[in-house]
Structure formats: C-alpha cells, structure tokens
C-alpha cells in the first residue's frame, strides 16, 4: 500500500511593507478627534495659549530652541487627544528648528535639555527618544505636504481604532532586539506604521492615496487654519539665542 505523504501549505510571510500597509488600511475617520477640534476651534483661534496650557510649561532658559522643544516633548503626558495634538505640533516644531539651525550640535542641545528637566526626571534612553522624535518630525512634515496641511495630520491618530492601529506595537522582527525597537515601543502614540512607512516609492504612495480616498484631507483640511495658528504661535514663542550659548552650541 502506497504511503500517503502529509503536507501543509504555508502562506508566504508578509513583507514589512505589506504589514505596514495593512495597518494603514485600518484607518477610518476619527470622530472623537474631530469632536475635540470642533469643540475647541473657536477658543483656540481666539486664544492660542488655551491650547498650549501644560505644554507651554517649557523651562525657557537661555538655551537653544531645539532643547526647549525636547523639554516640552518630555513633559507632555500623552493621555488625551489634546495632548496628542500638542505632540504632533511639537514634533513638527522640532523638525522645523533642526532645519533652521543645521549647524547646531544635537549633543549640546540634548545635554541642555536634560539639565532643564525637573530634578528627579528619569533620563534613561531619553536621547534616543529625542533622536526618534526628530525622525518623526521629518516624517510628519512629509505627510503634511502630501496630505495638504496640519489638519489631516491631526486625524492620523485614530481614536476609534485605538486598540487596532494606535497602540499595537511594531513587530519586533522589523527591528530585531535593537534599542530602536524598545524606544519605538514605549515612545510612540501615533499609529505604528507612521514611524516605519518609507517616505517614497509604491508603499508610501499607496498609503497616501488610501488616506486621501477615505477622507483624511477632506475632513482634516477644515482645521488647517486653526492648527497653523497654534503652530505659528509656539514657533514665534520665547525661543531666542543668547550670544554666549550660541557659541557653545554651534560647531566650531
């Protein structure tokens, strides 16, 4: 009697790009975020400080604006939608200042920021987190350009699918056991795919087109004006060089 061979067909493992796009495809219009924007647009437009309450408790010393934003990012407890919106704008602000002052030594800014944190504040891995924040700011800037404004960025965080795509960790296989994976796992609040999606090529274009087709620019665009005002308010805040530290922070 001829023996029978048993076999199973295994599905081909998904590529990292396919895994990321599957996360993108979970996105739907975040009605909870839209409600917060609707409820607060008038008051934020009239008084931007009402939005930046708590986030504005930056220890404004004679240090570089990059250090000030790092301090603000560390001080924010991302536990509600408004704090998450603050973080989006601060990440973009961090990217803006880095682009504006490319000659500044990041190590000096990080040391100044750590010195400006409240005593007893944990500093483990904090520099890695700030480096990750710089990358996120650059990514958000690219998304802002393609999605046409700050409003759509506010809707990247999907409160309605929080258990699906906002808090699910990036697969460890995409980072191995590296420090970067650890930092991303505890530091990100936005959708995990945003931190890994390539910024060009077919996966990026597919993701952007999906988001646009499903209304992210249409729904978010109406909030561009107020979010631009909030961003500009913080950008023009009390961030100024002091001549002494300018010499210390820049490359000799």
C-alpha positions in Angstrom: 0.0 0.0 0.0 1.4 3.3 -1.1 2.1 5.5 1.9 0.5 8.9 1.9 2.5 12.0 2.4 1.0 14.6 4.6 1.8 18.2 3.9 0.5 21.6 4.7 0.6 24.8 2.6 2.1 27.7 4.4 1.2 31.2 3.4 4.1 33.3 2.3 5.1 35.6 5.1 4.1 39.2 4.6 6.8 41.7 3.7 7.4 44.6 6.1 5.8 46.9 3.5 2.6 44.7 3.4 2.5 44.6 7.2 2.7 48.4 7.3 0.0 48.9 4.6 -2.3 46.5 6.5 -2.1 48.9 9.4 -2.8 51.9 7.2 -5.9 50.2 5.8 -7.4 50.1 9.3 -7.7 53.8 9.3 -11.1 55.4 9.4 -12.2 59.0 10.1 -11.5 59.5 13.9 -14.8 61.1 15.0 -13.5 61.6 18.6 -10.6 63.7 17.3 -12.9 65.7 15.1 -15.3 66.4 18.0 -12.4 67.8 20.1 -11.3 70.0 17.1 -14.9 71.2 16.6 -15.5 72.0 20.2 -12.3 74.0 20.6 -11.5 75.7 17.3 -13.2 79.0 18.3 -11.4 79.3 21.7 -8.0 78.2 20.3 -8.3 80.7 17.5 -9.1 83.5 19.9 -6.5 82.5 22.5 -3.8 80.0 21.4 -2.5 79.8 25.0 -5.7 77.9 25.9 -4.4 75.1 23.6 -0.8 75.2 24.8 -1.7 75.0 28.5 0.6 72.5 30.3 2.6 72.0 27.1 3.8 75.6 27.4 5.4 75.0 30.8 8.7 74.8 29.0 11.6 75.9 31.1 12.6 78.8 28.9 16.1 79.4 29.8 19.0 80.8 27.7 19.2 77.6 25.7 18.6 76.6 22.1 15.0 76.2 20.8 15.7 72.6 19.9 16.5 71.9 23.6 13.3 73.8 24.7 11.1 71.7 22.4 12.9 68.5 23.7 11.9 69.6 27.2 8.3 70.2 26.2 8.1 66.8 24.5 9.4 65.1 27.6 7.0 66.9 29.9 3.8 66.0 27.9 1.9 63.1 29.3 0.1 61.8 26.2 -3.1 60.7 27.9 -5.8 62.5 25.9 -6.5 63.8 22.4 -5.4 67.4 23.1 -2.0 66.3 24.4 -1.6 64.1 21.3 -2.3 67.1 19.1 0.2 69.1 21.1 2.7 66.4 20.5 2.1 66.4 16.7 2.8 70.1 16.6 5.9 69.9 18.8 7.3 67.1 16.7 6.9 69.4 13.6 8.4 72.3 15.6 11.4 70.1 16.5 11.9 69.3 12.8 11.5 73.0 11.8 14.2 74.2 14.3 16.5 71.4 13.2 16.1 72.5 9.5 16.5 76.2 10.5 19.7 75.6 12.6 21.5 72.6 10.9 24.9 73.8 12.3 23.9 73.2 15.9 25.3 70.2 17.7 22.5 68.0 18.8 24.5 66.6 21.6 24.8 70.0 23.2 21.1 70.6 22.8 20.3 67.3 24.4 22.6 68.0 27.3 21.0 71.4 27.8 17.5 69.8 27.6 18.4 67.2 30.3 19.7 69.9 32.5 16.5 71.8 32.1 14.3 68.9 33.1 12.9 68.9 36.6 15.1 67.3 39.2 14.4 63.6 39.5 13.1 63.2 36.0 14.2 59.9 34.5 16.8 60.3 31.7 17.2 56.6 30.7 17.1 56.4 26.9 16.0 60.0 26.7 18.5 61.0 24.0 17.4 58.0 21.9 13.8 59.1 22.3 14.7 62.6 21.1 16.5 61.3 18.1 13.4 59.2 17.3 11.3 62.4 17.8 13.5 64.2 15.2 12.8 61.4 12.7 9.1 61.5 13.5 9.0 65.3 12.9 10.6 64.8 9.5 8.1 62.1 8.6 5.2 64.2 9.8 6.5 67.1 7.7 6.4 64.9 4.6 2.9 63.7 5.5 1.8 67.3 5.9 3.0 68.1 2.4 1.3 65.2 0.7 -1.9 65.3 2.7 -2.1 69.1 2.3 -1.9 70.6 5.8 -1.8 70.2 9.5 -5.5 69.3 9.8 -5.0 65.8 8.2 -2.1 65.2 10.5 -4.4 65.6 13.5 -6.5 62.8 12.1 -3.7 60.3 11.7 -4.3 59.2 15.2 -7.4 57.1 15.0 -9.2 57.1 18.4 -11.9 54.8 17.0 -9.4 52.1 16.2 -7.1 52.7 19.1 -6.8 49.0 20.0 -6.1 48.1 16.4 -3.6 50.6 15.0 -2.7 53.2 17.6 -1.3 51.1 20.4 -0.3 47.9 18.7 3.5 47.6 18.7 5.7 47.4 15.7 6.6 43.7 15.2 9.9 43.0 16.8 11.0 41.2 13.7 11.2 44.6 11.9 13.8 45.8 14.4 15.3 42.7 16.0 16.2 43.3 19.6 17.6 46.7 19.0 17.3 49.8 21.2 15.3 51.4 18.4 12.6 48.8 18.8 12.4 49.4 22.5 12.2 53.2 22.1 9.5 53.0 19.4 7.5 50.6 21.6 7.2 52.9 24.6 7.5 56.3 23.0 5.0 56.3 20.1 1.4 57.2 20.5 0.6 57.6 16.8 -0.1 54.7 14.5 2.9 52.5 14.4 3.0 52.4 10.6 3.7 56.1 10.6 7.1 55.5 12.1 8.3 52.9 9.6 6.5 53.7 6.3 9.1 54.5 3.6 8.8 58.2 2.6 8.8 57.4 -1.1 8.0 54.6 -3.5 4.9 52.5 -4.0 4.1 51.7 -0.4 4.2 55.4 0.5 2.1 56.4 -2.5 -0.4 53.6 -1.8 -0.8 54.7 1.9 -1.2 58.4 1.0 -3.8 57.6 -1.7 -5.7 55.4 0.6 -5.9 58.1 3.3 -6.9 60.7 0.8 -9.6 58.4 -0.8 -11.0 57.8 2.7 -11.4 61.4 3.6 -8.4 62.4 5.7 -7.6 65.6 3.7 -11.3 66.5 3.1 -12.2 66.1 6.8 -8.9 67.5 8.2 -8.4 70.4 5.8 -11.1 72.5 7.5 -8.8 72.6 10.6 -5.7 73.7 8.8 -6.2 77.4 9.7 -6.5 76.9 13.5 -3.7 74.4 13.7 -1.4 76.6 11.6 -2.2 79.4 14.0 -1.3 77.2 17.0 1.9 76.1 15.4 3.0 79.6 14.4 2.2 80.9 17.9 4.5 78.3 19.5 7.2 78.8 16.8 7.3 82.5 17.5 7.4 82.0 21.2 10.2 82.9 23.5 12.8 80.9 21.6 15.9 83.0 21.1 19.6 82.5 21.0 21.7 84.0 23.7 25.1 85.1 22.3 27.1 83.1 24.9 25.3 79.8 24.3 25.2 80.3 20.6 29.0 79.9 20.7 28.8 76.9 22.9 26.1 75.1 20.8 27.4 75.6 17.3 30.1 73.7 15.6 33.5 75.4 16.0 
